[in-house]
Amino acid sequence: MRLIVGLGNPGSDYEWTPHNMGFLAIDGIAERAGIRITRPEAKSYLGRGKFAGEEVILAKPQTMMNLSGVAVRMLLEKYECDPAEMIVLTDEVDLPWGMLRIRERGSGGTHNGLKSIVAALGTGEFIRVRLGIQPEKIWGDLSDYVLSKLRRAERETAGQMVTDATDAVELIMTEGVNKAMSKFNRRVQPPEEDS
């Protein structure tokens, strides 16, 4: 059994915001696997089924982002999963739009959801797939940016990132995290300027 968690904020006010890329990525996995994420359990909405030939629990914590660790700890305990077998999908403001970065372990960095999980579990030994949401221009308050609605161009890029994240999780599960890092941890080419 593998736990796959997408981080975001619950509620319609936060749908289609950069900070909810983890939820969107979980929805992409659920769609490909034919899993419905509807069951309320452990402060989350869950779906259970098979993905990449393995039994999985897909989870969207319904705590606010900053308290994600509470739900994740409850889920790991309930399903007796080891943190090292868990995959967490989340937005990352330090990465450019469209870029994925997979890591096998690490700190929470500047991300409050990851920091909450590391604090709640007492370990950073879990796989994370980070989806880049760095703004093109600097906003006054970063929290205003990450909680603002996605623009049309960003939605298109978000859709491709969801597909890439789904592919990345599938590759992690079938061929291992190192293979997935080799394939997906690359820089996104900036768009060519019109001459």
N, C-alpha and C positions, 0 to 999 in steps of 0.2 A: 504494500500500500504506500503510495506516495502522495504527500500533501503539496498542492500547488496553490499559492495564495497570491491574489492581486490586491494591491493597496490602492485605496481611494477614500473619498468621503461619501457617506450615504446621503441619499435624498436628491430630488430633481434639481435643486439649485446648483449642484456640483456636477451634474452630467455634462459631458463634453467640455470639461475644463482640462488644462494640461495636467493638473494634479491627479486626475483620475485615469491616467494612461494604464495603470495597473489593472483597474476594473475592466477597461476596454480590452486589454490583452487577455484577461481571463475569459471574457465573453467570446473572443476569437477562438480560443482553445475549445470552449464549450460547444461552439457552433460546429467546428471541425469534428469533434468527438461525438456529437449528438447527445450532449449532456445538458439537462436543464438545471439551472442554479436557482432553486426556489425554496429549499428546506431551511427554516430558521433553526440554528443550533450553535451553541458556543459563541454567542454574540456575533454571528456571521450568517450569510446565506451560503448554502452548500449545494453542490451537485456531486453525485457519485457515479462512476462508470469506468470505461476503459479508454485509455489514450495511449498511443504508441505501444499497444500490446500489454499494458500494465494497468492494474487497478489504481485509480486515482480519486482523490477528493479535491474538487475545485472549490475554493473558498473566497468570498468577498466579505472581509470583516465589516461589521456595521457600527463599530465604534468610530469616532472621528480618527483621522489619520494619526494624530499624535498619541493615540492610545491603542494602536494596532497590536502591540505586544501582548495586551491582555487577551484578546481573541486568539492570537496565534498560539500562545502558551496553552490555552484551554483546548484548542484543536489537537495539538501535539500530544497532550496528555490523554484526551479522549480516544484518539485513534492509535496511541502507542507508537507514534512515529519518531524517528530520530531526527533532530534538527539538520544533520548533515544530508539527509535524504529529501529535505524540503526545498522547494524552489519558490522564491518570492519575486514577483514582477512589480516594478515600480517606476514612476517617473524619475528623471534626474535632470535638474536644472543646470548642472555643470557640464552636460553633454549637448552638442548641437542637435537641433531637430533632425530626426531621421536616423540618428546613430544609436546602435545598441551596444551595450557593454555587459559582458557576462563575467562574473567573478565567483570563485568557488567559496570564498570566505572574505571577511574583512570587518571593518568597523561600520558604524551607522553613517559616518561622514557628516554631512550637513543635512541629511534627510531625516526629518522628525519621525516618520513612520519606521524607518530602519533602526534609528536610535532606540525607539520604543521596544522593538523586537529584541534587539541585542540586550537591552537592560532587563527585559522580562525573562529572557532565556538564560542570561548569564554567559552567552557565547555568540560569537559572530561566525560560527562554523555552519553556514548554510549558503546554498547557491542563490545568487540574485541575478536577475536579468533587468538591467536598467535601460529605460527608454528615454532618449534625449529630448528635452523640451526647452533648451536654452533660447531665450528671446533674441531676436536679431538686434534689437536696440535695448539699452538699459532702461528699465522702468524705475519709477521713484521707489515704490515698495514692491519687493519681489512677491509678497503674499498676494497683492492685488493681481499680479500677472498670473500666478499659478492657479488662481481661483476665477479667472475671467473666462468667458466662453471662447472656444476655438474659432478662429477665422476660417473661411472656406479653404484657403490654401493649406492651412495647418491641418484641417480635417482630412484632406487628401493624403498628406504625409502621415498622419496618425493611422489611417487605414493601412498604409503600406507597412508601418512599424508594427501594427497588430499582426499582420501576416508574417512578418519576419520574426517576431517574438514567438509566435505559434510554432514556426519552423524550428527556431532555436531550442525551445523546450522539447520538441519532438526529438531533435538530434541529441540533446543532453540525455534523454531517456533511452535512446537506442544505441548511441555510440560513445556517450560519455561527455563530461563537461569540457575536457581538453579539446576534443574535436570541435565542439560547438564554439569555444573561444577562438580557435584558429579560423573558423569560417566567418563568425559574426563580429569579432572585435576589430573592426576596421573603420577608418575614417570615412565619412560621407564626403563625396566631392562637392565643393561649392558649385552652385549653378553658374554656367558661363554667362558673362555679360554680353549683351547685344552690342555689336560694333557699329 
